[in-house]
Amino acid sequence: MTKFQKALLAILVVLAGLTWFTIEISGILLPFVLAFVLAYFLHPCVISLQKKHFSRAIATSIVTGLFCFFIIGVFLILIPILQTQILSLMVKVPILADILWEKTQSLVLYTKENIAPEQLKQISEAVSATVVSLFNTLGARLLKMLTGGIVFFNIVSLVLITPVVLFYVLRDWCFVEKKMAEIIPLKCKEKVKEIFSEINTALSGFIRGQASVCLLLGLFYGIGLSVIGLDFGLLVGLLAGILSFIPYFGFLTGIVLSCLLALTQAASLSLWLGILGVFTVGQILESYVLTPKLVGDKVGLHPVWIIFALLAGGSLFGFLGVLVAVPVAAVIGVFVRHIVSWYKKTPVYLASGKEDELILSKSSDKIGGK
């Protein structure tokens, strides 16, 4: 086994060990990962203050304090607005359930009249088994979370631990960068610097751009649904905007919730058309204006791969995995592009190309000779 193969094997073993360890402690990682994400987002602000002759510690304190006050201010503004809508929505839930039950009964009656009893029995048994299994799984996980105190711990850690970790990460960001740069082999330094610069461009552009897209879409949906007269339009619009970081999920969630709420209002044709118009215009704005302008092609990932990354991250690490899924996928994408670029310069790729050209040229000579 060559030195390169030994080094590669050691790296793979270390990565496998780190992955296993991360999965095992994923329940306590949320405040730390969130602090690192926020630090990455806020680090340019600290640099700007340092250029104005503030010390690193003071600049970090100012940025951390202002960010915490901003979050508190947003909650103080939004909570009174949303509280009324949430309480009113809770009152309307029984009405919505009654309407859905009536629709379901009509569907069941139609099904009984048009489907053979044997087929209906098979469908009923399959659906019942699936629903029971789903509720058992959800109930077991919810009970485990509640009895283990994870929910309470996560809330407390997010409120108390995240700001503290954010301060220290922001303060020591440059120091950590310097130490990491020192351990890179000299002959690889330029290439590694190029790769990390590309990763930084992709991540910073995506995080800031996607956050702006979600915010603008949430405001557009919320204002639009409120203007056309949909009850709880602001609540539904903000939720649809927040979920828009998953391709098409925010759009579909918003339409489904809006249609369900419209049923409780005995909606007129104008309201139905208004809902369709708001979400159609919102989807056009997202696809052809907001995303190209604010996000562009900075991540370089197809929507299908983004959805896969979010589902895989959520399956492995829960909400933590959803939070970091797209950035991790973007980093992997950068490395894959560089690996493919390196592979195309290797003798293996170039030799195969020359052999194919040689075979094609010989075939052409034979055909020409004939």
C-alpha positions as CSV (number, residue, x, y, z in Angstrom):
1,M,0.0,0.0,0.0
2,T,1.4,3.4,-1.1
3,K,1.7,6.4,1.2
4,F,-1.1,8.1,-0.8
5,Q,-3.4,5.1,-0.2
6,K,-2.6,5.0,3.5
7,A,-3.3,8.7,3.8
8,L,-6.6,8.3,1.9
9,L,-7.6,5.4,4.1
10,A,-6.8,7.3,7.3
11,I,-8.8,10.3,6.1
12,L,-11.8,8.1,5.3
13,V,-11.6,6.4,8.7
14,V,-11.5,9.8,10.4
15,L,-14.4,11.1,8.4
16,A,-16.5,8.0,9.2
17,G,-15.7,8.4,12.9
18,L,-16.6,12.1,12.9
19,T,-19.9,11.3,11.1
20,W,-20.8,8.7,13.6
21,F,-19.9,11.0,16.5
22,T,-21.9,13.9,15.0
23,I,-25.0,11.7,14.6
24,E,-24.6,10.5,18.2
25,I,-24.5,14.0,19.7
26,S,-26.8,15.7,17.2
27,G,-29.3,16.5,19.9
28,I,-27.0,19.1,21.5
29,L,-25.4,20.6,18.4
30,L,-28.2,23.0,17.3
31,P,-27.1,26.1,19.3
32,F,-23.4,25.6,18.3
33,V,-24.2,25.1,14.6
34,L,-26.6,28.0,14.6
35,A,-23.9,30.2,16.3
36,F,-21.4,29.3,13.6
37,V,-23.9,30.0,10.8
38,L,-24.7,33.4,12.4
39,A,-21.0,34.1,12.9
40,Y,-20.4,33.4,9.2
41,F,-23.2,35.8,8.3
42,L,-22.1,38.6,10.7
43,H,-18.3,38.3,10.4
44,P,-18.2,41.0,7.6
45,C,-19.9,43.5,10.0
46,V,-17.2,42.9,12.6
47,I,-14.5,43.5,10.0
48,S,-16.2,46.7,9.0
49,L,-16.1,48.0,12.6
50,Q,-12.5,47.0,12.9
51,K,-11.6,49.1,9.9
52,K,-13.1,52.0,11.9
53,H,-10.5,51.4,14.6
54,F,-12.6,49.4,17.0
55,S,-10.9,46.5,18.8
56,R,-11.9,43.0,17.9
57,A,-13.6,42.4,21.2
58,I,-15.5,45.7,21.2
59,A,-16.6,45.2,17.5
60,T,-17.8,41.6,18.4
61,S,-19.7,42.9,21.4
62,I,-21.4,45.6,19.4
63,V,-22.4,43.2,16.5
64,T,-23.6,40.5,18.9
65,G,-25.6,42.9,21.0
66,L,-27.2,44.7,18.0
67,F,-28.1,41.3,16.5
68,C,-29.8,40.1,19.8
69,F,-31.7,43.4,20.1
70,F,-32.8,43.1,16.5
71,I,-34.2,39.6,17.0
72,I,-35.9,40.6,20.2
73,G,-37.4,43.6,18.4
74,V,-38.7,41.5,15.5
75,F,-40.4,39.1,18.0
76,L,-41.9,42.0,19.9
77,I,-43.4,43.5,16.7
78,L,-44.5,40.2,15.1
79,I,-45.9,38.4,18.2
80,P,-48.7,40.8,18.9
81,I,-49.7,40.8,15.2
82,L,-49.5,37.0,14.8
83,Q,-51.0,36.2,18.3
84,T,-54.4,37.5,17.3
85,Q,-54.4,35.5,14.0
86,I,-53.2,32.4,15.7
87,L,-55.9,32.5,18.4
88,S,-58.6,33.2,15.8
89,L,-57.2,30.3,13.8
90,M,-57.5,28.0,16.8
91,V,-61.2,29.0,17.1
92,K,-61.8,28.1,13.4
93,V,-60.0,24.8,13.5
94,P,-63.2,22.9,14.6
95,I,-65.2,24.6,11.8
96,L,-62.5,23.6,9.3
97,A,-62.6,20.0,10.6
98,D,-66.4,19.8,10.2
99,I,-66.1,21.1,6.6
100,L,-63.4,18.6,5.8
101,W,-65.4,15.8,7.4
102,E,-68.4,16.6,5.2
103,K,-66.2,16.6,2.1
104,T,-64.7,13.3,3.2
105,Q,-68.2,11.7,3.8
106,S,-69.2,12.8,0.3
107,L,-66.0,11.3,-1.1
108,V,-66.6,8.0,0.8
109,L,-70.2,7.8,-0.4
110,Y,-69.1,8.4,-4.0
111,T,-66.3,5.7,-3.6
112,K,-68.8,3.1,-2.2
113,E,-71.1,3.7,-5.2
114,N,-68.3,3.4,-7.8
115,I,-65.8,0.9,-6.4
116,A,-66.3,-2.8,-5.9
117,P,-66.6,-3.9,-2.2
118,E,-63.5,-6.2,-2.4
119,Q,-61.3,-3.4,-3.8
120,L,-62.7,-0.9,-1.2
121,K,-61.9,-3.3,1.6
122,Q,-58.3,-3.7,0.4
123,I,-57.8,0.0,0.1
124,S,-59.4,0.6,3.5
125,E,-57.1,-2.0,5.2
126,A,-54.0,-0.5,3.5
127,V,-54.8,3.1,4.4
128,S,-55.7,2.1,8.0
129,A,-52.4,0.2,8.4
130,T,-50.4,3.1,7.0
131,V,-52.1,5.7,9.2
132,V,-51.8,3.5,12.4
133,S,-48.1,3.0,11.7
134,L,-47.5,6.7,11.0
135,F,-49.2,7.8,14.2
136,N,-47.4,5.1,16.3
137,T,-44.1,6.3,14.9
138,L,-44.8,10.0,15.5
139,G,-46.2,9.3,18.9
140,A,-43.2,7.3,20.0
141,R,-40.8,10.0,18.8
142,L,-42.8,12.7,20.4
143,L,-43.0,10.8,23.7
144,K,-39.2,10.2,23.6
145,M,-38.5,13.9,23.0
146,L,-40.8,15.0,25.8
147,T,-39.7,12.5,28.3
148,G,-36.0,13.1,27.5
149,G,-36.3,16.8,28.0
150,I,-34.8,17.5,24.6
151,V,-37.4,20.1,23.6
152,F,-37.0,22.1,26.8
153,F,-33.2,21.8,26.6
154,N,-33.1,23.0,23.0
155,I,-35.2,26.0,23.7
156,V,-33.1,27.0,26.7
157,S,-29.9,26.4,24.8
158,L,-31.0,28.4,21.8
159,V,-31.9,31.4,24.0
160,L,-28.9,31.2,26.4
161,I,-26.1,29.3,24.8
162,T,-26.3,30.6,21.2
163,P,-25.5,34.3,22.0
164,V,-22.5,33.2,24.1
165,V,-21.1,30.9,21.5
166,L,-21.8,33.5,18.8
167,F,-19.7,36.0,20.7
168,Y,-16.7,33.7,21.1
169,V,-16.8,32.4,17.5
170,L,-17.0,36.0,16.1
171,R,-14.1,37.1,18.4
172,D,-11.8,34.2,17.4
173,W,-12.8,33.9,13.8
174,C,-9.6,35.4,12.3
175,F,-7.4,33.5,14.8
176,V,-9.0,30.2,13.8
177,E,-8.6,31.0,10.1
178,K,-4.9,31.8,10.6
179,K,-4.2,28.6,12.5
180,M,-6.0,26.5,9.8
181,A,-4.0,28.2,7.1
182,E,-0.8,27.3,8.9
183,I,-1.4,23.6,8.8
184,I,-2.0,23.5,5.0
185,P,1.0,22.0,3.1
186,L,2.9,24.8,1.3
187,K,2.6,23.1,-2.1
188,C,-1.2,22.8,-1.8
189,K,-1.7,26.3,-0.2
190,E,-2.7,28.1,-3.4
191,K,-5.1,25.4,-4.6
192,V,-6.7,25.1,-1.2
193,K,-7.0,28.9,-1.0
194,E,-8.8,28.9,-4.4
195,I,-11.2,26.1,-3.3
196,F,-12.1,27.8,0.0
197,S,-12.5,31.2,-1.8
198,E,-15.0,29.5,-4.2
199,I,-16.8,27.9,-1.2
200,N,-17.0,31.2,0.6
201,T,-18.4,32.9,-2.5
202,A,-21.0,30.2,-2.9
203,L,-22.1,30.1,0.7
204,S,-22.2,33.8,1.4
205,G,-24.1,34.5,-1.8
206,F,-26.6,31.7,-1.1
207,I,-27.2,32.5,2.6
208,R,-27.7,36.2,2.1
209,G,-29.6,35.8,-1.1
210,Q,-31.9,33.0,0.0
211,A,-32.7,34.9,3.3
212,S,-33.7,37.9,1.2
213,V,-35.8,35.8,-1.1
214,C,-37.7,34.2,1.8
215,L,-38.3,37.6,3.5
216,L,-39.5,39.3,0.4
217,L,-41.8,36.4,-0.6
218,G,-43.2,36.2,2.9
219,L,-44.1,39.9,2.8
220,F,-45.5,39.6,-0.7
221,Y,-47.7,36.5,0.2
222,G,-48.8,38.0,3.5
223,I,-49.8,41.4,2.2
224,G,-51.3,39.9,-1.0
225,L,-53.5,37.4,0.9
226,S,-54.6,40.0,3.4
227,V,-55.5,42.4,0.6
228,I,-57.8,39.9,-1.2
229,G,-59.6,39.2,2.1
230,L,-58.3,35.8,3.2
231,D,-58.5,35.3,6.9
232,F,-55.1,34.7,8.5
233,G,-53.5,35.8,5.2
234,L,-50.5,37.4,7.0
235,L,-49.8,34.2,9.0
236,V,-50.1,31.9,5.9
237,G,-48.0,34.3,3.8
238,L,-45.2,34.5,6.3
239,L,-45.1,30.7,6.7
240,A,-45.1,30.2,2.9
241,G,-42.2,32.7,2.6
242,I,-40.1,31.0,5.4
243,L,-40.6,27.6,3.8
244,S,-39.6,28.8,0.4
245,F,-36.0,27.8,1.1
246,I,-37.2,24.3,0.1
247,P,-37.9,24.5,-3.7
248,Y,-41.6,24.7,-4.4
249,F,-42.5,23.6,-0.8
250,G,-43.4,27.1,0.4
251,F,-45.5,27.7,-2.7
252,L,-47.5,24.4,-2.3
253,T,-47.9,24.8,1.5
254,G,-49.2,28.3,1.0
255,I,-51.8,27.2,-1.6
256,V,-53.0,24.3,0.4
257,L,-53.4,26.3,3.7
258,S,-55.1,29.2,1.8
259,C,-57.6,26.8,0.1
260,L,-58.4,25.1,3.4
261,L,-59.0,28.5,5.1
262,A,-61.0,29.7,2.1
263,L,-63.4,26.8,2.7
264,T,-64.2,28.2,6.2
265,Q,-65.1,31.6,4.7
266,A,-67.5,30.2,2.1
267,A,-65.2,31.9,-0.4
268,S,-66.5,33.6,-3.5
269,L,-65.1,33.1,-6.9
270,S,-63.1,36.3,-6.6
271,L,-61.3,35.1,-3.5
272,W,-60.4,31.8,-5.2
273,L,-59.0,33.6,-8.2
274,G,-57.2,36.0,-5.8
275,I,-55.5,33.2,-4.1
276,L,-54.5,31.6,-7.4
277,G,-53.3,35.0,-8.6
278,V,-51.2,35.8,-5.5
279,F,-49.3,32.5,-5.6
280,T,-48.9,32.5,-9.3
281,V,-47.4,36.0,-9.3
282,G,-45.3,35.1,-6.3
283,Q,-43.9,32.0,-8.0
284,I,-43.1,34.0,-11.1
285,L,-41.3,36.6,-9.0
286,E,-39.3,34.0,-7.2
287,S,-38.3,32.1,-10.3
288,Y,-37.6,34.9,-12.7
289,V,-36.8,38.0,-10.6
290,L,-35.8,37.3,-7.0
291,T,-33.8,34.1,-7.2
292,P,-31.9,35.0,-10.3
293,K,-31.1,38.5,-9.0
294,L,-30.4,37.7,-5.3
295,V,-29.1,34.1,-5.4
296,G,-28.2,33.5,-9.0
297,D,-26.2,30.4,-9.6
298,K,-24.0,30.8,-6.6
299,V,-24.6,27.3,-5.2
300,G,-24.6,25.5,-8.5
301,L,-27.1,22.8,-7.3
302,H,-30.1,21.6,-9.2
303,P,-33.4,21.9,-7.3
304,V,-33.8,18.1,-7.1
305,W,-30.4,17.8,-5.4
306,I,-31.4,20.6,-3.0
307,I,-34.6,18.7,-2.0
308,F,-32.6,15.5,-1.6
309,A,-30.0,17.3,0.6
310,L,-32.8,18.7,2.8
311,L,-34.5,15.3,3.1
312,A,-31.2,13.5,3.8
313,G,-30.1,16.1,6.4
314,G,-33.5,16.0,8.1
315,S,-33.5,12.3,8.2
316,L,-30.0,12.1,9.8
317,F,-30.0,15.1,12.1
318,G,-33.5,16.5,12.3
319,F,-33.9,20.3,12.2
320,L,-30.1,20.6,12.6
321,G,-29.7,18.7,9.3
322,V,-32.2,20.8,7.5
323,L,-30.4,23.9,8.7
324,V,-27.0,22.9,7.3
325,A,-28.1,20.6,4.4
326,V,-27.8,23.1,1.5
327,P,-24.5,24.7,2.7
328,V,-22.9,21.2,3.1
329,A,-24.3,20.2,-0.3
330,A,-22.8,23.3,-1.8
331,V,-19.4,22.6,-0.2
332,I,-19.5,19.0,-1.5
333,G,-20.5,20.4,-5.0
334,V,-17.4,22.6,-5.0
335,F,-15.1,19.7,-4.1
336,V,-16.8,17.4,-6.7
337,R,-16.3,20.0,-9.5
338,H,-12.6,20.3,-8.6
339,I,-12.2,16.5,-8.4
340,V,-13.8,16.2,-11.9
341,S,-11.6,19.0,-13.2
342,W,-8.5,17.2,-11.8
343,Y,-9.6,13.9,-13.2
344,K,-9.9,15.3,-16.7
345,K,-6.2,16.2,-16.5
346,T,-5.1,12.8,-15.5
347,P,-3.5,10.2,-17.8
348,V,-6.4,7.9,-17.3
349,Y,-8.9,10.3,-18.8
350,L,-6.5,11.7,-21.5
351,A,-5.3,8.2,-22.5
352,S,-8.8,7.0,-23.0
353,G,-9.6,10.0,-25.1
354,K,-6.5,9.4,-27.3
355,E,-7.3,5.8,-27.7
356,D,-10.8,6.6,-28.9
357,E,-9.5,9.2,-31.3
358,L,-7.0,6.6,-32.6
359,I,-9.7,4.0,-33.1
360,L,-11.9,6.5,-34.9
361,S,-9.1,7.7,-37.2
362,K,-8.2,4.1,-38.1
363,S,-11.9,3.4,-38.9
364,S,-12.1,6.5,-41.0
365,D,-8.9,5.4,-42.9
366,K,-10.4,2.0,-43.6
367,I,-13.6,3.5,-44.8
368,G,-11.7,5.9,-47.0
369,G,-9.5,3.1,-48.3
370,K,-12.5,1.2,-49.4
